[in-house]
Amino acid sequence: MINDAGLLKLLLPEYLIEHFDIINFEEENKILHLYFEEKSRIPKEFSSLTLYSKGFLEEITVDDFPLRGKTVKLHIKRRRWTDTKTGNILQREMFS
């Protein structure tokens, strides 16, 4: 049986595979669009806080290396976390 995550780690940044779910993909005009949403797991850096997910930040688009002759665009939605004690909005630091 093939390990999908292992294969994806060879093609995409490992950070994305560990912290994000691939929710969709589409190909149009030789451009591969991959859509990611951050997993609903409280980041380790906030483990001492009581947080709940408060939706997502605005989607960002990152140009990645071409794959099989196609331009690759990564569409990434990061979670917003709310601290229940302070009301502060927090987010995971990318690539920390």
Backbone as CSV, one residue per row, in Angstrom:
resi,resn,N_x,N_y,N_z,CA_x,CA_y,CA_z,C_x,C_y,C_z
1,MET,0.843,-1.184,0.000,0.000,0.000,0.000,0.885,1.242,0.000
2,ILE,0.511,2.214,-0.780,1.281,3.451,-0.896,0.888,4.404,0.222
3,ASN,1.902,5.029,0.825,1.674,6.040,1.852,1.514,7.384,1.147
4,ASP,0.282,7.882,1.063,0.021,9.138,0.350,0.818,10.301,0.922
5,ALA,0.874,10.410,2.254,1.599,11.520,2.877,3.080,11.452,2.522
6,GLY,3.644,10.250,2.499,5.052,10.098,2.141,5.327,10.555,0.723
7,LEU,4.443,10.205,-0.188,4.590,10.631,-1.576,4.444,12.146,-1.693
8,LEU,3.451,12.700,-1.021,3.238,14.149,-1.079,4.427,14.925,-0.523
9,LYS,5.089,14.371,0.505,6.257,15.048,1.083,7.405,15.152,0.081
10,LEU,7.424,14.269,-0.904,8.448,14.347,-1.945,8.145,15.450,-2.949
11,LEU,6.884,15.816,-3.077,6.458,16.776,-4.097,6.162,18.166,-3.547
12,LEU,5.786,18.243,-2.292,5.353,19.510,-1.692,6.144,19.789,-0.424
13,PRO,6.136,21.039,0.036,6.820,21.341,1.297,6.253,20.491,2.442
14,GLU,7.130,19.858,3.193,6.719,18.968,4.282,5.823,19.684,5.291
15,TYR,6.104,20.960,5.526,5.315,21.753,6.471,3.833,21.734,6.087
16,LEU,3.547,21.863,4.806,2.154,21.856,4.351,1.488,20.518,4.631
17,ILE,2.188,19.442,4.402,1.617,18.112,4.591,1.343,17.848,6.069
18,GLU,2.210,18.342,6.944,2.051,18.109,8.380,0.929,18.939,8.992
19,HIS,0.765,20.179,8.552,-0.143,21.107,9.231,-1.398,21.471,8.447
20,PHE,-1.505,21.009,7.206,-2.632,21.403,6.360,-3.235,20.184,5.672
21,ASP,-4.528,20.280,5.384,-5.217,19.277,4.578,-5.355,19.808,3.159
22,ILE,-5.172,18.931,2.190,-5.468,19.301,0.802,-6.970,19.123,0.631
23,ILE,-7.655,20.212,0.324,-9.110,20.138,0.220,-9.607,20.097,-1.220
24,ASN,-8.747,20.506,-2.162,-9.170,20.505,-3.560,-7.951,20.698,-4.456
25,PHE,-8.104,20.347,-5.706,-7.101,20.670,-6.718,-7.833,20.822,-8.039
26,GLU,-7.261,21.620,-8.911,-7.815,21.769,-10.253,-6.699,22.191,-11.196
27,GLU,-6.872,21.837,-12.451,-5.898,22.199,-13.477,-6.614,23.017,-14.542
28,GLU,-6.021,24.157,-14.870,-6.570,24.985,-15.946,-5.431,25.701,-16.646
29,ASN,-5.421,25.649,-17.954,-4.413,26.343,-18.770,-2.985,26.079,-18.303
30,LYS,-2.663,24.803,-18.083,-1.317,24.390,-17.659,-0.912,24.956,-16.303
31,ILE,-1.902,25.298,-15.478,-1.642,25.734,-14.103,-2.344,24.750,-13.175
32,LEU,-1.578,24.197,-12.229,-2.132,23.295,-11.231,-2.383,24.102,-9.957
33,HIS,-3.629,24.159,-9.528,-4.013,24.863,-8.306,-4.249,23.814,-7.218
34,LEU,-3.544,23.949,-6.097,-3.728,23.067,-4.946,-4.251,23.914,-3.790
35,TYR,-5.322,23.460,-3.160,-5.981,24.226,-2.101,-5.783,23.534,-0.754
36,PHE,-5.307,24.306,0.218,-5.006,23.786,1.549,-5.761,24.569,2.615
37,GLU,-6.201,23.841,3.667,-6.746,24.471,4.868,-5.972,23.919,6.057
38,GLU,-5.629,24.809,6.984,-4.898,24.378,8.170,-5.747,23.415,8.986
39,LYS,-5.113,22.354,9.463,-5.810,21.367,10.288,-6.284,22.021,11.582
40,SER,-7.345,21.484,12.140,-7.915,22.039,13.367,-7.221,21.434,14.587
41,ARG,-5.923,21.673,14.663,-5.111,21.240,15.801,-4.428,22.470,16.367
42,ILE,-4.555,22.660,17.657,-3.929,23.825,18.287,-2.417,23.720,18.105
43,PRO,-1.782,24.789,17.598,-0.328,24.775,17.398,0.424,24.533,18.708
44,LYS,1.524,23.803,18.638,2.327,23.491,19.828,2.746,24.744,20.578
45,GLU,3.032,25.814,19.834,3.491,27.039,20.495,2.408,27.679,21.362
46,PHE,1.160,27.223,21.211,0.045,27.755,22.005,-0.543,26.701,22.939
47,SER,0.178,25.617,23.186,-0.379,24.497,23.948,-0.750,24.860,25.385
48,SER,-0.164,25.903,25.944,-0.483,26.297,27.319,-1.735,27.171,27.401
49,LEU,-2.298,27.552,26.251,-3.464,28.431,26.220,-4.732,27.635,25.924
50,THR,-5.857,28.214,26.311,-7.152,27.625,25.967,-7.674,28.360,24.748
51,LEU,-7.660,27.681,23.611,-8.016,28.304,22.338,-9.172,27.576,21.678
52,TYR,-9.866,28.297,20.810,-10.818,27.655,19.914,-10.655,28.268,18.536
53,SER,-10.958,27.465,17.532,-10.802,27.915,16.152,-11.869,28.940,15.830
54,LYS,-11.435,30.039,15.234,-12.334,31.147,14.910,-12.312,31.377,13.407
55,GLY,-12.439,30.312,12.626,-12.460,30.455,11.175,-11.060,30.561,10.595
56,PHE,-10.992,31.200,9.422,-9.737,31.264,8.678,-9.353,32.703,8.362
57,LEU,-8.053,32.908,8.205,-7.547,34.171,7.687,-7.788,34.187,6.182
58,GLU,-7.562,35.322,5.566,-7.719,35.422,4.116,-6.735,34.478,3.424
59,GLU,-7.195,33.826,2.396,-6.362,32.892,1.639,-5.179,33.612,1.004
60,ILE,-4.017,32.957,1.064,-2.849,33.468,0.353,-2.527,32.494,-0.778
61,THR,-1.879,32.992,-1.817,-1.467,32.154,-2.942,0.043,32.254,-3.089
62,VAL,0.679,31.090,-3.137,2.134,31.002,-3.231,2.480,30.267,-4.521
63,ASP,3.417,30.820,-5.290,3.911,30.133,-6.485,4.948,29.105,-6.056
64,ASP,4.741,27.861,-6.442,5.670,26.792,-6.102,6.423,26.380,-7.365
65,PHE,7.360,25.461,-7.219,8.131,24.984,-8.361,7.221,24.252,-9.341
66,PRO,7.508,24.347,-10.629,6.696,23.631,-11.628,6.710,22.124,-11.369
67,LEU,5.637,21.487,-11.761,5.504,20.046,-11.592,5.042,19.451,-12.916
68,ARG,5.885,18.622,-13.513,5.576,17.992,-14.810,5.187,19.023,-15.864
69,GLY,5.942,20.128,-15.895,5.731,21.157,-16.905,4.574,22.103,-16.635
70,LYS,3.972,21.991,-15.456,2.843,22.857,-15.110,3.252,23.836,-14.015
71,THR,2.781,25.061,-14.140,2.935,26.023,-13.060,2.105,25.526,-11.881
72,VAL,2.619,25.683,-10.662,1.895,25.231,-9.468,1.615,26.426,-8.570
73,LYS,0.363,26.568,-8.186,-0.055,27.621,-7.261,-0.665,26.952,-6.038
74,LEU,-0.129,27.303,-4.869,-0.622,26.777,-3.603,-1.540,27.825,-2.981
75,HIS,-2.785,27.467,-2.761,-3.770,28.361,-2.143,-3.917,27.901,-0.693
76,ILE,-3.513,28.762,0.243,-3.387,28.356,1.642,-4.294,29.198,2.529
77,LYS,-5.117,28.486,3.322,-5.972,29.156,4.305,-5.506,28.742,5.697
78,ARG,-5.058,29.747,6.475,-4.584,29.500,7.832,-5.707,29.770,8.825
79,ARG,-5.698,29.029,9.912,-6.720,29.206,10.948,-6.422,30.409,11.831
80,ARG,-7.506,30.990,12.311,-7.422,31.996,13.374,-7.842,31.297,14.655
81,TRP,-7.086,31.534,15.703,-7.395,30.943,17.005,-7.718,32.073,17.971
82,THR,-8.738,31.881,18.789,-9.105,32.876,19.794,-8.751,32.332,21.167
83,ASP,-8.029,33.147,21.947,-7.702,32.816,23.329,-8.951,33.104,24.159
84,THR,-9.484,32.081,24.830,-10.743,32.251,25.563,-10.603,33.171,26.772
85,LYS,-9.399,33.322,27.309,-9.202,34.183,28.485,-9.028,35.645,28.109
86,THR,-8.294,35.911,27.032,-7.977,37.305,26.683,-8.771,37.820,25.495
87,GLY,-9.308,36.906,24.687,-9.995,37.316,23.465,-9.045,37.628,22.320
88,ASN,-7.737,37.483,22.556,-6.751,37.751,21.502,-6.879,36.733,20.370
89,ILE,-6.680,37.214,19.146,-6.674,36.356,17.966,-5.225,35.976,17.674
90,LEU,-4.970,34.683,17.543,-3.623,34.173,17.301,-3.619,33.348,16.023
91,GLN,-2.423,33.156,15.478,-2.263,32.312,14.294,-0.919,31.622,14.362
92,ARG,-0.857,30.460,13.729,0.391,29.691,13.677,1.423,30.484,12.881
93,GLU,2.660,30.447,13.355,3.747,31.053,12.589,4.118,30.088,11.478
94,MET,4.094,30.576,10.258,4.426,29.715,9.123,5.907,29.355,9.155
95,PHE,6.173,28.096,8.914,7.530,27.571,8.767,8.377,27.795,10.002
96,SER,7.757,27.682,11.178,8.535,27.827,12.420,9.073,26.490,12.861
